[in-house]
Amino acid sequence: MSLMESDITFEFMFNSKIHAREIIFSNGWNIKMDRGLDYFQSLAGNYFQIGVDDLKLRPCLETNFDFYKK
């Protein structure tokens, strides 16, 4: 089932001046993610290492999610 079939509108905006990411729902709930969405460690251009195609093997940075209602 698609968002459209469920009568859900998805809108997004990008702001190149901030690093943090936030999802704001129309029902008042917000989700903020620490470190932005780039929580996987950089491959530093080495696309032949373990974890390139299997994310279960890819090193990951710790991150936090905050859920709150305004």
PDB file of N, H, CA, C and O in Angstrom:
ATOM      1  N   MET A   1       0.847  -1.172   0.000  1.00  0.00           N
ATOM      2  CA  MET A   1       0.000   0.000   0.000  1.00  0.00           C
ATOM      3  C   MET A   1       0.899   1.243   0.000  1.00  0.00           C
ATOM      4  O   MET A   1       1.886   1.292   0.733  1.00  0.00           O
ATOM      5  N   SER A   2       0.567   2.222  -0.801  1.00  0.00           N
ATOM      6  H   SER A   2      -0.235   2.182  -1.397  1.00  0.00           H
ATOM      7  CA  SER A   2       1.371   3.438  -0.894  1.00  0.00           C
ATOM      8  C   SER A   2       0.869   4.504   0.075  1.00  0.00           C
ATOM      9  O   SER A   2      -0.229   4.398   0.621  1.00  0.00           O
ATOM     10  N   LEU A   3       1.689   5.529   0.278  1.00  0.00           N
ATOM     11  H   LEU A   3       2.581   5.615  -0.166  1.00  0.00           H
ATOM     12  CA  LEU A   3       1.263   6.653   1.116  1.00  0.00           C
ATOM     13  C   LEU A   3       0.026   7.327   0.523  1.00  0.00           C
ATOM     14  O   LEU A   3      -0.892   7.700   1.253  1.00  0.00           O
ATOM     15  N   MET A   4       0.007   7.481  -0.801  1.00  0.00           N
ATOM     16  H   MET A   4       0.753   7.178  -1.394  1.00  0.00           H
ATOM     17  CA  MET A   4      -1.118   8.139  -1.463  1.00  0.00           C
ATOM     18  C   MET A   4      -2.415   7.353  -1.252  1.00  0.00           C
ATOM     19  O   MET A   4      -3.472   7.936  -1.010  1.00  0.00           O
ATOM     20  N   GLU A   5      -2.323   6.032  -1.346  1.00  0.00           N
ATOM     21  H   GLU A   5      -1.465   5.558  -1.543  1.00  0.00           H
ATOM     22  CA  GLU A   5      -3.506   5.198  -1.132  1.00  0.00           C
ATOM     23  C   GLU A   5      -4.011   5.295   0.306  1.00  0.00           C
ATOM     24  O   GLU A   5      -5.189   5.058   0.575  1.00  0.00           O
ATOM     25  N   SER A   6      -3.119   5.642   1.219  1.00  0.00           N
ATOM     26  H   SER A   6      -2.162   5.835   1.000  1.00  0.00           H
ATOM     27  CA  SER A   6      -3.487   5.787   2.629  1.00  0.00           C
ATOM     28  C   SER A   6      -3.847   7.221   2.980  1.00  0.00           C
ATOM     29  O   SER A   6      -4.044   7.547   4.150  1.00  0.00           O
ATOM     30  N   ASP A   7      -3.932   8.083   1.965  1.00  0.00           N
ATOM     31  H   ASP A   7      -3.772   7.818   1.014  1.00  0.00           H
ATOM     32  CA  ASP A   7      -4.260   9.499   2.146  1.00  0.00           C
ATOM     33  C   ASP A   7      -3.244  10.206   3.043  1.00  0.00           C
ATOM     34  O   ASP A   7      -3.604  11.007   3.905  1.00  0.00           O
ATOM     35  N   ILE A   8      -1.952   9.885   2.816  1.00  0.00           N
ATOM     36  H   ILE A   8      -1.659   9.234   2.116  1.00  0.00           H
ATOM     37  CA  ILE A   8      -0.855  10.500   3.562  1.00  0.00           C
ATOM     38  C   ILE A   8      -0.037  11.349   2.598  1.00  0.00           C
ATOM     39  O   ILE A   8       0.354  10.884   1.527  1.00  0.00           O
ATOM     40  N   THR A   9       0.218  12.590   2.982  1.00  0.00           N
ATOM     41  H   THR A   9      -0.099  12.967   3.852  1.00  0.00           H
ATOM     42  CA  THR A   9       1.045  13.486   2.185  1.00  0.00           C
ATOM     43  C   THR A   9       2.433  13.533   2.802  1.00  0.00           C
ATOM     44  O   THR A   9       2.576  13.779   4.000  1.00  0.00           O
ATOM     45  N   PHE A  10       3.443  13.301   1.998  1.00  0.00           N
ATOM     46  H   PHE A  10       3.327  13.101   1.025  1.00  0.00           H
ATOM     47  CA  PHE A  10       4.830  13.346   2.468  1.00  0.00           C
ATOM     48  C   PHE A  10       5.511  14.546   1.824  1.00  0.00           C
ATOM     49  O   PHE A  10       5.611  14.627   0.600  1.00  0.00           O
ATOM     50  N   GLU A  11       5.974  15.470   2.645  1.00  0.00           N
ATOM     51  H   GLU A  11       5.893  15.404   3.640  1.00  0.00           H
ATOM     52  CA  GLU A  11       6.687  16.649   2.170  1.00  0.00           C
ATOM     53  C   GLU A  11       8.053  16.677   2.838  1.00  0.00           C
ATOM     54  O   GLU A  11       8.186  16.275   3.993  1.00  0.00           O
ATOM     55  N   PHE A  12       9.066  17.148   2.123  1.00  0.00           N
ATOM     56  H   PHE A  12       8.958  17.475   1.184  1.00  0.00           H
ATOM     57  CA  PHE A  12      10.391  17.228   2.714  1.00  0.00           C
ATOM     58  C   PHE A  12      11.082  18.505   2.266  1.00  0.00           C
ATOM     59  O   PHE A  12      10.800  19.050   1.199  1.00  0.00           O
ATOM     60  N   MET A  13      12.009  18.972   3.125  1.00  0.00           N
ATOM     61  H   MET A  13      12.239  18.529   3.991  1.00  0.00           H
ATOM     62  CA  MET A  13      12.814  20.157   2.833  1.00  0.00           C
ATOM     63  C   MET A  13      14.240  19.856   3.276  1.00  0.00           C
ATOM     64  O   MET A  13      14.450  19.161   4.270  1.00  0.00           O
ATOM     65  N   PHE A  14      15.205  20.370   2.552  1.00  0.00           N
ATOM     66  H   PHE A  14      15.035  20.935   1.745  1.00  0.00           H
ATOM     67  CA  PHE A  14      16.605  20.243   2.920  1.00  0.00           C
ATOM     68  C   PHE A  14      17.142  21.615   3.285  1.00  0.00           C
ATOM     69  O   PHE A  14      16.794  22.614   2.655  1.00  0.00           O
ATOM     70  N   ASN A  15      17.989  21.661   4.302  1.00  0.00           N
ATOM     71  H   ASN A  15      18.271  20.849   4.813  1.00  0.00           H
ATOM     72  CA  ASN A  15      18.632  22.895   4.709  1.00  0.00           C
ATOM     73  C   ASN A  15      20.124  22.601   4.800  1.00  0.00           C
ATOM     74  O   ASN A  15      20.560  21.891   5.705  1.00  0.00           O
ATOM     75  N   SER A  16      20.898  23.132   3.884  1.00  0.00           N
ATOM     76  H   SER A  16      20.543  23.709   3.149  1.00  0.00           H
ATOM     77  CA  SER A  16      22.335  22.849   3.836  1.00  0.00           C
ATOM     78  C   SER A  16      23.110  23.486   4.984  1.00  0.00           C
ATOM     79  O   SER A  16      24.302  23.217   5.135  1.00  0.00           O
ATOM     80  N   LYS A  17      22.468  24.321   5.794  1.00  0.00           N
ATOM     81  H   LYS A  17      21.500  24.539   5.672  1.00  0.00           H
ATOM     82  CA  LYS A  17      23.160  25.016   6.875  1.00  0.00           C
ATOM     83  C   LYS A  17      23.109  24.265   8.199  1.00  0.00           C
ATOM     84  O   LYS A  17      23.775  24.666   9.153  1.00  0.00           O
ATOM     85  N   ILE A  18      22.327  23.173   8.283  1.00  0.00           N
ATOM     86  H   ILE A  18      21.785  22.848   7.508  1.00  0.00           H
ATOM     87  CA  ILE A  18      22.259  22.427   9.537  1.00  0.00           C
ATOM     88  C   ILE A  18      22.682  20.983   9.307  1.00  0.00           C
ATOM     89  O   ILE A  18      22.543  20.448   8.207  1.00  0.00           O
ATOM     90  N   HIS A  19      23.201  20.363  10.362  1.00  0.00           N
ATOM     91  H   HIS A  19      23.314  20.797  11.255  1.00  0.00           H
ATOM     92  CA  HIS A  19      23.634  18.967  10.266  1.00  0.00           C
ATOM     93  C   HIS A  19      22.592  18.021  10.866  1.00  0.00           C
ATOM     94  O   HIS A  19      22.422  16.897  10.392  1.00  0.00           O
ATOM     95  N   ALA A  20      21.899  18.478  11.905  1.00  0.00           N
ATOM     96  H   ALA A  20      22.036  19.390  12.290  1.00  0.00           H
ATOM     97  CA  ALA A  20      20.902  17.636  12.565  1.00  0.00           C
ATOM     98  C   ALA A  20      19.728  17.387  11.619  1.00  0.00           C
ATOM     99  O   ALA A  20      19.451  18.187  10.726  1.00  0.00           O
ATOM    100  N   ARG A  21      19.051  16.271  11.830  1.00  0.00           N
ATOM    101  H   ARG A  21      19.276  15.620  12.556  1.00  0.00           H
ATOM    102  CA  ARG A  21      17.892  15.923  11.021  1.00  0.00           C
ATOM    103  C   ARG A  21      16.674  15.839  11.921  1.00  0.00           C
ATOM    104  O   ARG A  21      16.774  15.437  13.081  1.00  0.00           O
ATOM    105  N   GLU A  22      15.528  16.220  11.385  1.00  0.00           N
ATOM    106  H   GLU A  22      15.447  16.546  10.444  1.00  0.00           H
ATOM    107  CA  GLU A  22      14.301  16.229  12.163  1.00  0.00           C
ATOM    108  C   GLU A  22      13.143  15.802  11.277  1.00  0.00           C
ATOM    109  O   GLU A  22      13.044  16.211  10.120  1.00  0.00           O
ATOM    110  N   ILE A  23      12.274  14.979  11.833  1.00  0.00           N
ATOM    111  H   ILE A  23      12.354  14.647  12.773  1.00  0.00           H
ATOM    112  CA  ILE A  23      11.034  14.607  11.157  1.00  0.00           C
ATOM    113  C   ILE A  23       9.902  15.179  11.984  1.00  0.00           C
ATOM    114  O   ILE A  23       9.803  14.908  13.181  1.00  0.00           O
ATOM    115  N   ILE A  24       9.048  15.971  11.353  1.00  0.00           N
ATOM    116  H   ILE A  24       9.129  16.192  10.381  1.00  0.00           H
ATOM    117  CA  ILE A  24       7.930  16.603  12.046  1.00  0.00           C
ATOM    118  C   ILE A  24       6.634  16.042  11.470  1.00  0.00           C
ATOM    119  O   ILE A  24       6.380  16.132  10.269  1.00  0.00           O
ATOM    120  N   PHE A  25       5.821  15.464  12.346  1.00  0.00           N
ATOM    121  H   PHE A  25       6.027  15.391  13.322  1.00  0.00           H
ATOM    122  CA  PHE A  25       4.545  14.900  11.932  1.00  0.00           C
ATOM    123  C   PHE A  25       3.430  15.897  12.192  1.00  0.00           C
ATOM    124  O   PHE A  25       3.527  16.709  13.113  1.00  0.00           O
ATOM    125  N   SER A  26       2.387  15.847  11.401  1.00  0.00           N
ATOM    126  H   SER A  26       2.308  15.188  10.653  1.00  0.00           H
ATOM    127  CA  SER A  26       1.276  16.793  11.544  1.00  0.00           C
ATOM    128  C   SER A  26       0.470  16.556  12.816  1.00  0.00           C
ATOM    129  O   SER A  26      -0.331  17.412  13.193  1.00  0.00           O
ATOM    130  N   ASN A  27       0.657  15.419  13.489  1.00  0.00           N
ATOM    131  H   ASN A  27       1.308  14.724  13.183  1.00  0.00           H
ATOM    132  CA  ASN A  27      -0.072  15.149  14.728  1.00  0.00           C
ATOM    133  C   ASN A  27       0.668  15.672  15.965  1.00  0.00           C
ATOM    134  O   ASN A  27       0.261  15.393  17.093  1.00  0.00           O
ATOM    135  N   GLY A  28       1.759  16.433  15.756  1.00  0.00           N
ATOM    136  H   GLY A  28       2.090  16.660  14.840  1.00  0.00           H
ATOM    137  CA  GLY A  28       2.489  17.039  16.861  1.00  0.00           C
ATOM    138  C   GLY A  28       3.747  16.308  17.286  1.00  0.00           C
ATOM    139  O   GLY A  28       4.539  16.862  18.048  1.00  0.00           O
ATOM    140  N   TRP A  29       3.962  15.074  16.817  1.00  0.00           N
ATOM    141  H   TRP A  29       3.318  14.624  16.198  1.00  0.00           H
ATOM    142  CA  TRP A  29       5.150  14.314  17.178  1.00  0.00           C
ATOM    143  C   TRP A  29       6.345  14.733  16.327  1.00  0.00           C
ATOM    144  O   TRP A  29       6.206  14.997  15.132  1.00  0.00           O
ATOM    145  N   ASN A  30       7.512  14.791  16.949  1.00  0.00           N
ATOM    146  H   ASN A  30       7.625  14.577  17.919  1.00  0.00           H
ATOM    147  CA  ASN A  30       8.768  15.109  16.257  1.00  0.00           C
ATOM    148  C   ASN A  30       9.796  14.025  16.585  1.00  0.00           C
ATOM    149  O   ASN A  30       9.797  13.466  17.682  1.00  0.00           O
ATOM    150  N   ILE A  31      10.666  13.741  15.621  1.00  0.00           N
ATOM    151  H   ILE A  31      10.665  14.196  14.730  1.00  0.00           H
ATOM    152  CA  ILE A  31      11.776  12.821  15.830  1.00  0.00           C
ATOM    153  C   ILE A  31      13.037  13.543  15.407  1.00  0.00           C
ATOM    154  O   ILE A  31      13.122  14.049  14.288  1.00  0.00           O
ATOM    155  N   LYS A  32      14.026  13.596  16.303  1.00  0.00           N
ATOM    156  H   LYS A  32      13.957  13.186  17.212  1.00  0.00           H
ATOM    157  CA  LYS A  32      15.324  14.177  15.982  1.00  0.00           C
ATOM    158  C   LYS A  32      16.376  13.098  16.094  1.00  0.00           C
ATOM    159  O   LYS A  32      16.350  12.279  17.013  1.00  0.00           O
ATOM    160  N   MET A  33      17.314  13.103  15.139  1.00  0.00           N
ATOM    161  H   MET A  33      17.335  13.768  14.393  1.00  0.00           H
ATOM    162  CA  MET A  33      18.383  12.116  15.135  1.00  0.00           C
ATOM    163  C   MET A  33      19.718  12.824  15.312  1.00  0.00           C
ATOM    164  O   MET A  33      20.051  13.749  14.571  1.00  0.00           O
ATOM    165  N   ASP A  34      20.465  12.382  16.292  1.00  0.00           N
ATOM    166  H   ASP A  34      20.195  11.631  16.895  1.00  0.00           H
ATOM    167  CA  ASP A  34      21.791  12.916  16.546  1.00  0.00           C
ATOM    168  C   ASP A  34      22.722  12.543  15.391  1.00  0.00           C
ATOM    169  O   ASP A  34      22.561  11.481  14.791  1.00  0.00           O
ATOM    170  N   ARG A  35      23.679  13.392  15.077  1.00  0.00           N
ATOM    171  H   ARG A  35      23.810  14.255  15.565  1.00  0.00           H
ATOM    172  CA  ARG A  35      24.677  13.179  14.028  1.00  0.00           C
ATOM    173  C   ARG A  35      24.104  13.162  12.626  1.00  0.00           C
ATOM    174  O   ARG A  35      24.825  12.853  11.677  1.00  0.00           O
ATOM    175  N   GLY A  36      22.860  13.476  12.467  1.00  0.00           N
ATOM    176  H   GLY A  36      22.274  13.727  13.238  1.00  0.00           H
ATOM    177  CA  GLY A  36      22.285  13.437  11.129  1.00  0.00           C
ATOM    178  C   GLY A  36      22.060  12.022  10.663  1.00  0.00           C
ATOM    179  O   GLY A  36      22.130  11.089  11.463  1.00  0.00           O
ATOM    180  N   LEU A  37      21.795  11.840   9.396  1.00  0.00           N
ATOM    181  H   LEU A  37      21.738  12.598   8.745  1.00  0.00           H
ATOM    182  CA  LEU A  37      21.491  10.520   8.862  1.00  0.00           C
ATOM    183  C   LEU A  37      22.728   9.766   8.416  1.00  0.00           C
ATOM    184  O   LEU A  37      22.621   8.637   7.939  1.00  0.00           O
ATOM    185  N   ASP A  38      23.900  10.366   8.561  1.00  0.00           N
ATOM    186  H   ASP A  38      23.988  11.283   8.949  1.00  0.00           H
ATOM    187  CA  ASP A  38      25.127   9.719   8.103  1.00  0.00           C
ATOM    188  C   ASP A  38      25.808   8.981   9.255  1.00  0.00           C
ATOM    189  O   ASP A  38      26.965   9.263   9.566  1.00  0.00           O
ATOM    190  N   TYR A  39      25.120   8.055   9.880  1.00  0.00           N
ATOM    191  H   TYR A  39      24.180   7.826   9.627  1.00  0.00           H
ATOM    192  CA  TYR A  39      25.668   7.361  11.042  1.00  0.00           C
ATOM    193  C   TYR A  39      26.631   6.250  10.666  1.00  0.00           C
ATOM    194  O   TYR A  39      27.347   5.763  11.541  1.00  0.00           O
ATOM    195  N   PHE A  40      26.687   5.826   9.415  1.00  0.00           N
ATOM    196  H   PHE A  40      26.106   6.221   8.704  1.00  0.00           H
ATOM    197  CA  PHE A  40      27.678   4.842   9.011  1.00  0.00           C
ATOM    198  C   PHE A  40      29.033   5.521   8.870  1.00  0.00           C
ATOM    199  O   PHE A  40      29.120   6.639   8.362  1.00  0.00           O
ATOM    200  N   GLN A  41      30.074   4.858   9.311  1.00  0.00           N
ATOM    201  H   GLN A  41      30.003   3.949   9.723  1.00  0.00           H
ATOM    202  CA  GLN A  41      31.409   5.421   9.176  1.00  0.00           C
ATOM    203  C   GLN A  41      31.782   5.518   7.707  1.00  0.00           C
ATOM    204  O   GLN A  41      31.343   4.713   6.885  1.00  0.00           O
ATOM    205  N   SER A  42      32.577   6.490   7.396  1.00  0.00           N
ATOM    206  H   SER A  42      32.933   7.144   8.064  1.00  0.00           H
ATOM    207  CA  SER A  42      32.989   6.746   6.019  1.00  0.00           C
ATOM    208  C   SER A  42      33.776   5.578   5.439  1.00  0.00           C
ATOM    209  O   SER A  42      34.570   4.943   6.133  1.00  0.00           O
ATOM    210  N   LEU A  43      33.547   5.304   4.164  1.00  0.00           N
ATOM    211  H   LEU A  43      32.902   5.820   3.600  1.00  0.00           H
ATOM    212  CA  LEU A  43      34.331   4.294   3.462  1.00  0.00           C
ATOM    213  C   LEU A  43      35.646   4.881   2.965  1.00  0.00           C
ATOM    214  O   LEU A  43      36.529   4.148   2.518  1.00  0.00           O
ATOM    215  N   ALA A  44      35.775   6.193   3.043  1.00  0.00           N
ATOM    216  H   ALA A  44      35.058   6.788   3.407  1.00  0.00           H
ATOM    217  CA  ALA A  44      36.987   6.906   2.628  1.00  0.00           C
ATOM    218  C   ALA A  44      37.423   6.510   1.222  1.00  0.00           C
ATOM    219  O   ALA A  44      38.618   6.425   0.936  1.00  0.00           O
ATOM    220  N   GLY A  45      36.460   6.273   0.356  1.00  0.00           N
ATOM    221  H   GLY A  45      35.490   6.343   0.588  1.00  0.00           H
ATOM    222  CA  GLY A  45      36.769   5.947  -1.036  1.00  0.00           C
ATOM    223  C   GLY A  45      37.136   4.498  -1.280  1.00  0.00           C
ATOM    224  O   GLY A  45      37.352   4.107  -2.427  1.00  0.00           O
ATOM    225  N   ASN A  46      37.214   3.680  -0.218  1.00  0.00           N
ATOM    226  H   ASN A  46      37.038   3.999   0.714  1.00  0.00           H
ATOM    227  CA  ASN A  46      37.597   2.277  -0.371  1.00  0.00           C
ATOM    228  C   ASN A  46      36.329   1.431  -0.539  1.00  0.00           C
ATOM    229  O   ASN A  46      35.775   0.928   0.438  1.00  0.00           O
ATOM    230  N   TYR A  47      35.887   1.284  -1.768  1.00  0.00           N
ATOM    231  H   TYR A  47      36.338   1.692  -2.562  1.00  0.00           H
ATOM    232  CA  TYR A  47      34.643   0.579  -2.035  1.00  0.00           C
ATOM    233  C   TYR A  47      34.842  -0.919  -2.232  1.00  0.00           C
ATOM    234  O   TYR A  47      33.935  -1.598  -2.713  1.00  0.00           O
ATOM    235  N   PHE A  48      36.008  -1.446  -1.872  1.00  0.00           N
ATOM    236  H   PHE A  48      36.744  -0.894  -1.481  1.00  0.00           H
ATOM    237  CA  PHE A  48      36.273  -2.873  -1.949  1.00  0.00           C
ATOM    238  C   PHE A  48      36.357  -3.515  -0.569  1.00  0.00           C
ATOM    239  O   PHE A  48      36.693  -4.694  -0.457  1.00  0.00           O
ATOM    240  N   GLN A  49      36.056  -2.756   0.480  1.00  0.00           N
ATOM    241  H   GLN A  49      35.783  -1.798   0.389  1.00  0.00           H
ATOM    242  CA  GLN A  49      36.163  -3.297   1.830  1.00  0.00           C
ATOM    243  C   GLN A  49      34.862  -3.971   2.255  1.00  0.00           C
ATOM    244  O   GLN A  49      33.814  -3.793   1.635  1.00  0.00           O
ATOM    245  N   ILE A  50      34.963  -4.755   3.339  1.00  0.00           N
ATOM    246  H   ILE A  50      35.814  -4.899   3.843  1.00  0.00           H
ATOM    247  CA  ILE A  50      33.790  -5.450   3.885  1.00  0.00           C
ATOM    248  C   ILE A  50      32.759  -4.417   4.333  1.00  0.00           C
ATOM    249  O   ILE A  50      33.109  -3.412   4.952  1.00  0.00           O
ATOM    250  N   GLY A  51      31.509  -4.662   4.025  1.00  0.00           N
ATOM    251  H   GLY A  51      31.225  -5.478   3.522  1.00  0.00           H
ATOM    252  CA  GLY A  51      30.440  -3.786   4.480  1.00  0.00           C
ATOM    253  C   GLY A  51      29.930  -2.845   3.418  1.00  0.00           C
ATOM    254  O   GLY A  51      28.948  -2.139   3.649  1.00  0.00           O
ATOM    255  N   VAL A  52      30.567  -2.809   2.252  1.00  0.00           N
ATOM    256  H   VAL A  52      31.365  -3.383   2.064  1.00  0.00           H
ATOM    257  CA  VAL A  52      30.116  -1.910   1.200  1.00  0.00           C
ATOM    258  C   VAL A  52      28.705  -2.286   0.759  1.00  0.00           C
ATOM    259  O   VAL A  52      27.849  -1.414   0.605  1.00  0.00           O
ATOM    260  N   ASP A  53      28.459  -3.574   0.557  1.00  0.00           N
ATOM    261  H   ASP A  53      29.154  -4.282   0.682  1.00  0.00           H
ATOM    262  CA  ASP A  53      27.147  -4.026   0.102  1.00  0.00           C
ATOM    263  C   ASP A  53      26.329  -4.706   1.194  1.00  0.00           C
ATOM    264  O   ASP A  53      25.122  -4.884   1.033  1.00  0.00           O
ATOM    265  N   ASP A  54      26.951  -5.083   2.283  1.00  0.00           N
ATOM    266  H   ASP A  54      27.932  -4.939   2.413  1.00  0.00           H
ATOM    267  CA  ASP A  54      26.249  -5.750   3.375  1.00  0.00           C
ATOM    268  C   ASP A  54      26.340  -4.855   4.606  1.00  0.00           C
ATOM    269  O   ASP A  54      27.354  -4.854   5.305  1.00  0.00           O
ATOM    270  N   LEU A  55      25.268  -4.087   4.871  1.00  0.00           N
ATOM    271  H   LEU A  55      24.444  -4.088   4.304  1.00  0.00           H
ATOM    272  CA  LEU A  55      25.302  -3.103   5.958  1.00  0.00           C
ATOM    273  C   LEU A  55      25.424  -3.747   7.334  1.00  0.00           C
ATOM    274  O   LEU A  55      25.777  -3.064   8.296  1.00  0.00           O
ATOM    275  N   LYS A  56      25.139  -5.050   7.454  1.00  0.00           N
ATOM    276  H   LYS A  56      24.852  -5.605   6.673  1.00  0.00           H
ATOM    277  CA  LYS A  56      25.326  -5.739   8.735  1.00  0.00           C
ATOM    278  C   LYS A  56      26.804  -5.817   9.096  1.00  0.00           C
ATOM    279  O   LYS A  56      27.142  -5.970  10.269  1.00  0.00           O
ATOM    280  N   LEU A  57      27.685  -5.716   8.115  1.00  0.00           N
ATOM    281  H   LEU A  57      27.411  -5.592   7.161  1.00  0.00           H
ATOM    282  CA  LEU A  57      29.127  -5.805   8.353  1.00  0.00           C
ATOM    283  C   LEU A  57      29.804  -4.438   8.384  1.00  0.00           C
ATOM    284  O   LEU A  57      31.001  -4.346   8.656  1.00  0.00           O
ATOM    285  N   ARG A  58      29.060  -3.391   8.112  1.00  0.00           N
ATOM    286  H   ARG A  58      28.087  -3.465   7.892  1.00  0.00           H
ATOM    287  CA  ARG A  58      29.645  -2.057   8.006  1.00  0.00           C
ATOM    288  C   ARG A  58      29.744  -1.397   9.380  1.00  0.00           C
ATOM    289  O   ARG A  58      28.771  -1.391  10.135  1.00  0.00           O
ATOM    290  N   PRO A  59      30.917  -0.840   9.712  1.00  0.00           N
ATOM    291  CA  PRO A  59      31.054  -0.149  11.001  1.00  0.00           C
ATOM    292  C   PRO A  59      30.047   0.986  11.110  1.00  0.00           C
ATOM    293  O   PRO A  59      29.731   1.650  10.123  1.00  0.00           O
ATOM    294  N   CYS A  60      29.552   1.197  12.310  1.00  0.00           N
ATOM    295  H   CYS A  60      29.808   0.658  13.112  1.00  0.00           H
ATOM    296  CA  CYS A  60      28.496   2.181  12.511  1.00  0.00           C
ATOM    297  C   CYS A  60      28.844   3.055  13.712  1.00  0.00           C
ATOM    298  O   CYS A  60      29.360   2.561  14.714  1.00  0.00           O
ATOM    299  N   LEU A  61      28.568   4.332  13.613  1.00  0.00           N
ATOM    300  H   LEU A  61      28.149   4.734  12.799  1.00  0.00           H
ATOM    301  CA  LEU A  61      28.747   5.252  14.729  1.00  0.00           C
ATOM    302  C   LEU A  61      27.520   5.193  15.627  1.00  0.00           C
ATOM    303  O   LEU A  61      26.418   4.904  15.160  1.00  0.00           O
ATOM    304  N   GLU A  62      27.704   5.458  16.886  1.00  0.00           N
ATOM    305  H   GLU A  62      28.599   5.693  17.265  1.00  0.00           H
ATOM    306  CA  GLU A  62      26.577   5.503  17.811  1.00  0.00           C
ATOM    307  C   GLU A  62      25.735   6.735  17.516  1.00  0.00           C
ATOM    308  O   GLU A  62      26.271   7.788  17.172  1.00  0.00           O
ATOM    309  N   THR A  63      24.441   6.610  17.646  1.00  0.00           N
ATOM    310  H   THR A  63      24.006   5.754  17.925  1.00  0.00           H
ATOM    311  CA  THR A  63      23.559   7.749  17.422  1.00  0.00           C
ATOM    312  C   THR A  63      22.378   7.673  18.378  1.00  0.00           C
ATOM    313  O   THR A  63      22.107   6.614  18.945  1.00  0.00           O
ATOM    314  N   ASN A  64      21.686   8.768  18.560  1.00  0.00           N
ATOM    315  H   ASN A  64      21.906   9.628  18.099  1.00  0.00           H
ATOM    316  CA  ASN A  64      20.525   8.853  19.436  1.00  0.00           C
ATOM    317  C   ASN A  64      19.325   9.389  18.673  1.00  0.00           C
ATOM    318  O   ASN A  64      19.456  10.217  17.771  1.00  0.00           O
ATOM    319  N   PHE A  65      18.172   8.905  19.049  1.00  0.00           N
ATOM    320  H   PHE A  65      18.066   8.232  19.781  1.00  0.00           H
ATOM    321  CA  PHE A  65      16.914   9.438  18.538  1.00  0.00           C
ATOM    322  C   PHE A  65      16.150  10.053  19.685  1.00  0.00           C
ATOM    323  O   PHE A  65      16.093   9.473  20.769  1.00  0.00           O
ATOM    324  N   ASP A  66      15.566  11.206  19.473  1.00  0.00           N
ATOM    325  H   ASP A  66      15.612  11.677  18.593  1.00  0.00           H
ATOM    326  CA  ASP A  66      14.696  11.842  20.452  1.00  0.00           C
ATOM    327  C   ASP A  66      13.298  11.892  19.873  1.00  0.00           C
ATOM    328  O   ASP A  66      13.095  12.401  18.770  1.00  0.00           O
ATOM    329  N   PHE A  67      12.330  11.365  20.613  1.00  0.00           N
ATOM    330  H   PHE A  67      12.494  10.951  21.509  1.00  0.00           H
ATOM    331  CA  PHE A  67      10.926  11.408  20.225  1.00  0.00           C
ATOM    332  C   PHE A  67      10.222  12.320  21.218  1.00  0.00           C
ATOM    333  O   PHE A  67      10.333  12.119  22.427  1.00  0.00           O
ATOM    334  N   TYR A  68       9.512  13.303  20.733  1.00  0.00           N
ATOM    335  H   TYR A  68       9.422  13.466  19.750  1.00  0.00           H
ATOM    336  CA  TYR A  68       8.780  14.191  21.644  1.00  0.00           C
ATOM    337  C   TYR A  68       7.568  14.768  20.944  1.00  0.00           C
ATOM    338  O   TYR A  68       7.506  14.837  19.716  1.00  0.00           O
ATOM    339  N   LYS A  69       6.623  15.175  21.740  1.00  0.00           N
ATOM    340  H   LYS A  69       6.673  15.119  22.737  1.00  0.00           H
ATOM    341  CA  LYS A  69       5.397  15.761  21.210  1.00  0.00           C
ATOM    342  C   LYS A  69       5.329  17.222  21.620  1.00  0.00           C
ATOM    343  O   LYS A  69       5.465  17.557  22.797  1.00  0.00           O
ATOM    344  N   LYS A  70       5.120  18.079  20.646  1.00  0.00           N
ATOM    345  H   LYS A  70       5.009  17.807  19.690  1.00  0.00           H
ATOM    346  CA  LYS A  70       5.015  19.517  20.941  1.00  0.00           C
ATOM    347  C   LYS A  70       3.628  19.887  21.373  1.00  0.00           C
ATOM    348  O   LYS A  70       3.361  21.054  21.660  1.00  0.00           O
TER     349      LYS A  70
END
